[in-house]
């Protein structure tokens, strides 16, 4: 059974940082692309970042480029999202995703 469990969310002030982690199990992690997607209150899903398997090439949405960095640790079966210079508009539930499989999400609130 595929399991994706996010952690690391919370309340942070504007300009602050958070590191989200997704622990994966139930599949051969190193062979799959992984993504982060978010959903702000009252809004639709927004793609955040995508990390290719193998090559490790990453893609990040333009609005987050330079502030968010995605990485993976194939030895630990985890994918992380380092978020710096957070803004109130980054407030959302952040989901880890593998194809059609989603984690339960972790809430990020950016507020003073």
Secondary structure, DSSP 8 states (H G I E B T S, - for coil): --EEEEE--EEE-TT--EEEEEEEESS-GGGS-EEEEEE-TTS-EEEEEEE-SSS--EEE-TTTBTTEEEEEETTTTEEEEEE-S--GGG-EEEEEEETTEE---EEEEE--
